[in-house]
Amino acid sequence: MSARYRAVAERNGDWWEVEITSGLPPNMLGVSQTRCKGDVERVAQTVIAELLDIEPDGIEVEIDVRQASERGPTAVA
């Protein structure tokens, strides 16, 4: 049986921010980015694999894709 994880992919300018939101131990934070929406799942699998020191094969990630407007206003200093 493979492990299951959830991630949020959110557009921010030219990049997709990828955050692992479920499945990691509470003391771990998994965040990365990619330019291509099509790479989001692979990036999420890689982040999880590197944090847990496991092979990315068999890692199932449910991706919630959000547009920047769903995040709310962003403050710029």
Residue pairs with C-beta under 8 A, 6 or more apart in sequence:
2 58
2 59
2 60
3 23
3 48
3 54
3 58
3 59
3 60
4 23
4 60
4 61
4 62
5 20
5 22
5 23
5 24
5 44
5 48
5 59
5 60
5 61
5 62
6 20
6 21
6 22
6 23
6 61
6 62
6 63
6 64
7 18
7 19
7 20
7 21
7 30
7 40
7 44
7 61
7 62
7 63
7 64
8 18
8 19
8 21
8 63
8 64
8 66
9 16
9 17
9 18
9 37
9 40
9 44
9 63
9 64
9 65
9 66
10 16
10 17
10 19
10 65
10 66
10 67
10 68
10 70
10 71
11 17
11 66
11 67
11 68
12 33
12 68
14 35
15 33
15 34
15 35
16 33
16 34
16 35
16 36
16 37
16 39
16 40
17 31
17 32
17 33
18 31
18 32
18 33
18 34
18 40
18 43
18 44
18 47
19 30
19 31
20 29
20 30
20 31
20 44
20 47
20 48
20 61
21 64
23 48
24 30
24 48
24 51
24 52
28 51
30 44
30 47
30 48
30 51
31 47
32 43
32 44
32 46
32 47
33 43
34 40
34 43
37 65
40 63
40 65
41 61
41 63
42 56
44 61
44 63
45 56
45 59
45 61
46 56
48 54
48 56
48 59
48 61
49 55
49 56
49 59
68 74
